[in-house]
Every structure is written in C-alpha cells, then in structure tokens.
C-alpha cells in the first residue's frame, strides 16, 4: 500500500506521527488503518484518527462485498491507469 498518513487525533498518544499504510480492515463496524511509523512501530488506528479523507455515510452504512484490501488494490490499479476515481463520476443526488 505505502500511502503516507499522519495521525491527526489530538487525544491519541501517536498524534502527529507519520507512517505508511500497511493494511485497511473493518473492526466494530469502523474502518481501521494499520500504520507502520517512520521509526518502525506498528500502529492500529481508526480511519477517523488519521489525515485520510473522511468517509461518506454511504461508505460506512453498507458492508462491502469485497475485502477492503481488494477494494484498495482496485483503486490503486485504476489510479495507475490514469482513470478518475469512481466518486468523481458519481451523478449529483
């Protein structure tokens, strides 16, 4: 994965820690991030504790049919091919 992320939850002991995303997973109906900090520590954080873009209610309400890893790999593949993200083409509601 390797996307650089910073912890932005000021109540976290890891506030302002930067690292690379190793894995995304669902736990207690929330999306979590496994982050490898620059000094080598492995941290488990809720998505909302990071500087990653906020999740939309639609994303949180519906359980994915594919594992989070497969979805992330698909998005990376589409980005690599230069295709716009699916959310960029969503019609207005």
C-alpha positions in Angstrom: 0.0 0.0 0.0 2.5 2.6 1.2 0.4 5.7 1.3 1.9 8.2 3.7 -0.5 9.1 6.6 -0.3 11.3 9.7 -2.2 10.8 12.9 -4.4 13.8 13.5 -6.4 12.8 16.6 -5.0 15.2 19.3 -6.2 12.8 22.0 -4.0 10.0 20.6 -0.6 9.3 22.1 0.6 9.0 18.5 -0.6 12.5 17.4 1.5 13.9 14.6 3.1 10.5 13.9 3.7 9.8 10.2 4.0 6.5 8.6 2.9 4.2 5.7 -0.4 2.4 5.5 0.2 -1.3 5.6 -3.4 -2.6 5.8 -7.0 -1.5 6.0 -9.6 -3.6 7.8 -13.1 -3.4 9.4 -13.4 -3.7 13.1 -16.5 -2.9 15.2 -18.2 -1.6 12.0 -15.4 1.0 11.6 -12.6 1.2 9.1 -9.2 0.8 10.7 -5.7 1.5 9.4 -2.6 -0.4 10.2 0.2 2.1 10.0 4.0 1.5 10.1 5.5 4.6 11.7 8.8 6.0 10.4 10.6 4.6 13.4 9.2 1.1 12.7 6.3 0.9 15.2 3.2 -0.8 14.0 0.0 1.2 15.0 -3.7 0.3 14.7 -5.8 3.4 14.3 -9.4 4.2 13.4 -9.6 5.8 9.9 -11.0 8.9 11.5 -7.9 9.4 13.6 -5.8 10.0 10.5 -5.5 12.7 7.8 -7.1 10.3 5.3 -10.2 11.8 3.6 -13.4 11.5 5.7 -15.7 8.6 4.8 -19.1 9.3 3.5 -22.2 7.9 5.3 -22.8 5.6 2.3 -19.3 4.1 2.8 -20.0 3.4 6.5 -23.5 2.1 6.2 -23.0 -0.6 3.5 -20.9 -3.6 4.2 -18.5 -4.1 1.3 -18.9 -7.2 -0.9 -15.2 -7.4 -1.3 -12.4 -7.3 1.3 -11.0 -3.8 2.0 -7.7 -4.9 0.6 -9.2 -5.9 -2.8 -11.0 -2.5 -3.0 -7.8 -0.6 -2.2 -5.9 -2.6 -4.8 -8.6 -1.9 -7.4 -8.5 1.9 -6.7 -4.6 1.8 -6.9 -4.9 -0.1 -10.3 -7.4 2.5 -11.6 -5.2 5.4 -10.5 -2.2 3.8 -12.0 -4.0 3.6 -15.4 -4.9 7.3 -15.1 -8.6 6.7 -14.7 -10.6 9.1 -12.5 -11.9 7.7 -9.2 -15.5 6.3 -9.2 -16.6 9.1 -6.9 -15.6 11.7 -9.4 -18.1 10.4 -11.9 -21.0 9.9 -9.4 -24.0 11.9 -10.6 -25.4 14.6 -8.2 -28.2 13.4 -5.9 
